[in-house]
Amino acid sequence: MKAADEIKKEIKLIMKKRKVDLEEKKASPTQDLLSHLLVTPDTSGRFMSEVEILDNMLLLLFAGHDTSRLVISLIMKYLGNLPDVYEQVLKEQLEISQGKEEGELLQWEDVQKMKYSWNVASEVLRLSPPVGGAYRNAMKDLTYADYNIPIDWKLHWNTHTTHMDPTLFTNPEKFDASRFEGEGPVPYSYVPFGGGPRMCLGQEFARLEILVFMHNIVKRFKWDLVNPDENFKYDPMLEPEKGLPIQLHPSNYTS
């Protein structure tokens, strides 16, 4: 809590300067999340308070750190164990790099082309969701699966159980990135980011982080898993038991 308070002080200073820069046209309303939150009202015309903006900035800075790191680790594990999938991801990323000069940065339209790579990441998230679920409060008395649940009772929805339900996903144990082609899974069956109005605020940010990482790692390296059968365990989020050591091999594709 003390650390968060110190960070909030720093963000407040940045917010104060950003407000001035926006008024003087030295900053763009669309340049980043902070500018967007400062100048964009909701559908009723209400702007976020300073406290709300601070909370959102802290959420994206820290709440998503561990989950994004874990997803990247899981992608390394699955691509290391599935060479055919790795090759298809590499093919897509090389096509996106065609015509770019060495060192040229990715653009938003490049990320939008990474459809197969995101399908792969989505299947990784389905098979191994970093967060096991979350608690919710019953807003009223309800009945579910013949259970009577009183108002104000705590409910826990489980990500992995939902993702492995054979009525929702055929052969749920099998890695199959094609599940996410077209319209993808039915609503509320795929929930690594939650669902409904409480869906994770950082979903698109996480997608950007993951795809940029995949683009750069597959073009630069191939790798072998030191422990191909290494288990992951929830503690409280999904973690590799031995740290997922790998052996990296340089690739010929470095543009």
Buried (B, 14 or more C-beta within 10 A) or exposed (E): EEEEEEBBEEBEEEBEEBBEBBEEEEBEEEEEBBBEBBBEEEEEEEEBEEEEBBEBBBEBEEEBEBBBBBBBBBBBBBBBEBEEBBEBBBEBBBEBBEEEEEEEEBEEEBBEBBEBBBBBBBBBBBBBBBBBBEEEEBEEEEEEEEEEBEEEEEEEBEBBEBBBEEEBBEEBEEBBBEBBEEEEBEEEBBBBBBBEEEEBBBEEBBBBBBBBBBBEBBBBBBBEBEBEEBEBEEEEBBBBEEEBEBEEEEBEEEE
